Amino acid sequence: MKACRIAILGATGAVGRTMLQVLEEQTDWEIGEVRLLASPRSAGQTLLFKGQPLTLEAVTETSFEGMDVVLGAVENELAKRWAPWIVKAGAVFVDNSSAFRLDPGVPLVIPQINAEDIFKHQGIIANPNCATIIALMAVAPIYRLSRITRMIVSTYQAVSGAGAAGLAELKRQIMELEAGKAATIETFPAQIAYNLIPQIGGFNEAGYSSEEMKLNDEGQKILHDPELRVSCTCVRVPVLRCHSESIYLETEAFLSLDEVRQALEEAEGVLLNEQPYPTPLDCTDQDLVEVGRLRRDLTCEKGIALWCCGDQLRKGAATNAVEIVREWWKSVQSSN
């Protein structure tokens, strides 16, 4: 099998570094040249890959030539800026930003759920939002038993969801407050240390934040179900890593909890954890989405309630992107 040549666009950020880590862990497909691309201020620095230093390069219009895949770990505007050059170079752009997620011509993929959509790409494949990936990994096994008509979701999202700046802000604020100083607020809309912030992104006219709308809009696209309805409240919490979600869902058919447990136990990438329940610490630096607190919804006959946790830097971002590449590359090689 030919070795896959991969570039990481935005290699110095939290997601970019995790992409490099996940690539290093791959054993069942061959990875060739790995090219690290970043801003000019990072050029010349090195990151280790399989024990060898890789030098960061400043991204230019020619940076993508000779690559099979580009993993994107940059903000929307940069993703839009470089996408035409990536496609022109003949590489597939697997993008972690939200720039292309709702574009009807761009597949939005969680490989365990809709891997077949990978092969409909026209040069760009979008990686879903982290909270969307974690929620759908937990509910897709249930959806396969019976269509889900609606979901009510509350997310508890770690500061690392805002990248390295989010992690730094929580740690800095704790030190400032313990020293008797006022907390400096730069990354989040309010103090995050010892606090909760029920806002991630800006609000629309209906009062929902941009993060809250992603689960509804992206869920419909991934599940190929435009009638799915999700009401979501997204909360930033003072946890370093891993997102947690409380999910109430209603199915078309009545499902027993035993049926649901069996589906979750058999699902790839999911761990049913009722000993007694998953926490963010349980899920740190691993790729499984853990599900627990499974119970009937007391307000709805066909309702089911659950709790899930997942590492948003890995399965919620970097791992999912690498899994997309792996599925695509293996298919391409087997057809050649």
C-alpha positions in Angstrom: 0.0 0.0 0.0 1.3 3.4 -0.9 2.2 5.7 2.0 -0.2 8.6 2.5 1.5 12.1 2.5 -0.2 14.3 5.0 0.1 18.0 5.8 -1.3 19.6 9.0 -2.4 23.2 8.5 -2.3 24.9 11.9 0.1 22.3 13.4 1.0 24.4 16.5 -2.5 24.7 18.0 -4.1 22.3 20.5 -6.0 20.4 17.7 -3.0 20.4 15.3 -0.7 19.0 17.9 -3.3 16.3 18.8 -3.6 15.4 15.1 0.1 14.8 15.0 -0.1 12.6 18.1 -3.0 10.6 16.6 -1.1 10.1 13.3 1.9 8.8 15.3 -0.4 6.2 16.9 -1.6 4.7 13.5 -0.5 1.2 12.9 -2.8 -0.3 10.2 -2.0 2.0 7.3 1.2 3.6 6.2 1.9 7.3 6.6 4.6 8.8 4.5 5.8 12.4 4.6 4.2 14.6 7.3 4.4 18.3 6.6 3.7 20.8 9.4 2.3 24.2 8.3 1.8 27.2 10.5 2.1 31.0 10.6 5.4 32.7 9.8 6.1 33.4 13.5 6.2 29.6 14.1 8.4 28.8 11.1 11.6 27.1 12.0 10.4 25.6 15.2 10.2 21.8 15.5 7.7 19.2 16.8 8.6 15.5 17.3 7.0 12.8 15.2 8.0 9.2 15.9 11.0 10.5 17.8 12.3 12.7 14.9 12.0 16.5 14.8 9.8 18.0 12.0 10.4 21.6 11.1 7.4 23.9 11.0 7.0 25.7 7.6 5.2 29.0 7.0 2.2 28.2 4.9 2.2 29.5 1.3 0.2 28.9 -1.9 2.7 26.1 -2.8 2.8 24.4 0.6 0.3 21.7 -0.4 2.0 20.4 -3.5 2.8 16.7 -3.4 0.4 16.0 -0.5 -2.4 13.5 -0.6 -4.3 15.0 2.4 -4.3 18.2 4.3 -5.7 18.1 7.9 -7.1 21.6 8.7 -6.8 22.9 12.3 -7.2 26.6 11.6 -10.1 29.1 12.0 -12.8 29.6 9.4 -11.2 32.5 7.5 -7.9 30.7 7.1 -9.7 27.5 6.1 -11.5 29.4 3.4 -8.4 31.2 2.3 -6.3 28.0 1.8 -9.0 25.6 0.6 -8.8 26.6 -3.1 -5.0 26.1 -3.0 -5.3 22.7 -1.4 -7.8 21.5 -3.9 -5.8 23.0 -6.8 -2.7 20.9 -5.5 -4.8 17.8 -5.8 -5.0 17.1 -2.1 -8.1 16.3 -0.1 -8.8 18.9 2.6 -10.2 17.4 5.8 -11.2 20.5 7.7 -11.9 20.9 11.4 -13.3 24.4 11.2 -17.0 25.2 10.7 -16.4 26.9 7.4 -17.7 24.2 5.1 -19.8 22.0 7.4 -23.2 23.1 6.1 -22.1 23.4 2.5 -24.4 21.0 0.6 -21.4 20.0 -1.6 -19.2 19.1 1.3 -19.6 15.8 3.2 -19.8 16.1 7.0 -18.6 12.9 8.4 -18.4 10.8 11.6 -16.9 7.5 10.2 -18.8 5.2 12.6 -22.1 6.8 11.5 -21.9 7.9 7.8 -18.6 6.7 6.4 -20.2 6.3 2.9 -20.5 10.1 2.7 -16.7 10.4 2.6 -16.6 9.3 -1.0 -19.0 12.0 -2.2 -16.3 14.7 -1.7 -15.2 17.2 -4.3 -11.9 17.9 -2.6 -13.1 19.0 0.8 -14.5 16.9 3.7 -15.7 18.6 6.9 -15.1 17.4 10.4 -18.1 18.1 12.7 -18.2 20.2 15.8 -16.8 18.5 18.8 -20.1 18.5 20.8 -21.9 17.1 17.8 -19.5 14.2 17.4 -19.7 13.3 21.1 -23.5 13.5 21.1 -24.1 11.6 17.9 -21.6 8.8 18.8 -23.8 8.3 21.9 -27.2 8.4 20.2 -26.5 6.9 16.7 -26.7 3.3 18.0 -30.2 4.2 19.4 -31.2 5.9 16.1 -30.4 2.7 14.3 -33.1 0.9 16.4 -35.7 3.6 15.9 -35.6 7.1 14.4 -35.1 9.9 17.0 -37.7 12.6 16.6 -36.2 15.1 19.0 -33.4 15.7 21.5 -33.0 18.1 24.5 -29.3 18.5 25.2 -27.2 20.3 27.8 -23.4 20.3 27.2 -20.7 20.9 29.7 -17.7 21.9 27.6 -14.1 22.0 28.8 -12.0 25.1 28.3 -9.7 23.3 25.9 -12.6 23.5 23.4 -11.4 27.1 23.0 -7.8 25.9 22.2 -4.6 26.7 24.0 -5.9 30.1 25.0 -8.8 28.6 26.9 -6.5 26.3 28.9 -4.2 29.2 29.7 -7.0 31.4 30.8 -8.4 29.0 33.3 -5.0 28.3 34.8 -4.1 32.0 34.9 -7.3 33.0 36.5 -7.0 30.4 39.3 -3.5 31.7 40.0 -4.7 35.3 40.0 -7.6 34.7 42.3 -5.5 32.7 44.7 -3.1 35.6 44.8 -5.9 37.9 45.8 -6.0 39.6 42.3 -8.9 40.1 40.0 -9.3 37.5 37.2 -8.1 38.8 33.8 -10.7 38.0 31.1 -9.5 37.6 27.6 -10.7 34.5 25.9 -14.2 33.9 27.5 -17.1 36.3 27.9 -16.9 36.1 31.7 -14.6 34.7 34.4 -14.3 30.9 33.9 -12.4 30.0 37.1 -14.8 28.7 39.7 -17.7 29.6 37.4 -20.0 28.4 34.6 -20.7 30.4 31.4 -23.9 29.5 29.5 -22.6 31.0 26.3 -20.4 29.5 23.6 -20.5 31.7 20.5 -22.8 34.6 19.6 -26.6 34.5 20.0 -29.1 34.5 17.2 -32.5 36.3 17.2 -34.1 33.3 18.9 -31.6 33.4 21.7 -29.6 30.3 20.8 -25.8 30.5 20.6 -23.9 29.4 17.5 -22.6 26.4 19.3 -26.1 25.4 20.3 -27.3 25.5 16.7 -24.5 23.3 15.4 -25.9 20.1 17.0 -29.3 20.6 15.4 -27.9 21.6 11.9 -25.0 19.2 11.8 -27.0 16.4 13.3 -29.6 16.7 10.5 -26.9 16.5 7.9 -24.9 13.6 9.4 -28.0 11.4 10.1 -29.6 12.5 6.7 -32.7 13.5 8.7 -33.8 17.1 8.0 -36.8 16.6 10.4 -34.6 15.9 13.5 -35.0 18.6 16.1 -32.5 19.4 18.8 -32.9 22.0 21.6 -29.5 22.6 23.1 -27.9 24.7 25.9 -24.1 24.9 25.8 -22.2 25.7 28.9 -18.5 26.4 29.3 -17.3 24.8 32.6 -13.9 25.1 34.4 -12.7 21.6 33.3 -9.5 21.4 31.5 -10.3 18.6 29.0 -13.3 16.5 27.8 -16.9 17.6 27.1 -19.9 16.1 28.9 -23.5 16.1 27.7 -26.9 15.4 29.3 -29.2 14.1 26.5 -33.0 13.5 26.6 -34.3 11.9 23.4 -37.6 10.7 22.0 -37.9 7.8 19.6 -40.6 6.9 17.1 -40.9 3.4 18.5 -40.8 2.3 22.1 -37.4 0.9 23.0 -36.6 -1.0 26.2 -33.5 0.0 28.1 -32.1 -3.5 27.5 -32.3 -3.0 23.7 -30.6 0.4 24.1 -27.8 -1.1 26.3 -27.2 -3.9 23.8 -26.9 -1.4 20.9 -24.5 0.8 22.9 -22.4 -2.2 23.9 -22.1 -3.3 20.3 -21.4 0.1 18.8 -17.9 0.9 17.5 -16.2 3.7 19.4 -18.7 3.7 22.3 -18.2 2.4 25.8 -21.3 1.8 28.0 -20.0 2.8 31.5 -22.5 2.3 34.3 -19.8 1.7 37.0 -21.3 4.1 38.0 -21.0 6.7 35.2 -18.3 8.4 33.0 -16.6 11.6 34.0 -14.3 13.9 32.0 -11.3 12.5 33.8 -12.3 9.0 32.7 -12.2 10.0 29.0 -9.1 12.2 28.9 -6.7 11.3 26.1 -8.7 8.4 24.7 -11.0 8.0 21.7 -14.0 6.2 23.2 -17.2 8.2 23.9 -18.5 6.8 27.2 -22.2 6.6 28.0 -23.9 6.2 31.3 -26.8 7.3 33.5 -29.1 5.4 31.1 -32.8 5.7 32.2 -36.3 6.3 31.1 -37.5 9.9 30.7 -40.3 10.3 33.2 -42.1 12.9 31.1 -42.3 11.0 27.9 -43.3 7.3 27.3 -40.8 6.9 24.4 -38.2 9.1 26.0 -34.7 8.0 27.1 -32.2 9.9 29.1 -28.4 9.4 29.1 -25.1 11.1 30.0 -22.0 10.9 27.9 -18.4 12.2 27.9 -15.7 12.4 25.3 -12.3 13.9 24.7 -13.1 16.8 22.4 -9.4 17.2 21.3 -9.3 13.6 20.2 -12.6 12.0 19.1 -14.2 15.4 19.0 -11.6 16.8 16.6 -8.3 15.2 15.8 -9.1 11.5 15.9 -12.3 11.9 13.9 -10.4 13.8 11.2 -7.7 11.1 11.1 -10.3 8.4 10.9 -11.8 10.1 7.9 -8.4 10.1 6.2 -7.8 6.4 7.1 -11.2 5.3 5.7 -10.7 7.3 2.5 -7.1 6.3 1.9 -7.7 2.6 2.5 -10.6 2.7 0.0 -8.5 4.6 -2.6 -5.6 2.1 -2.3 -7.8 -1.0 -2.5 -9.4 0.3 -5.7 -6.1 1.0 -7.4 
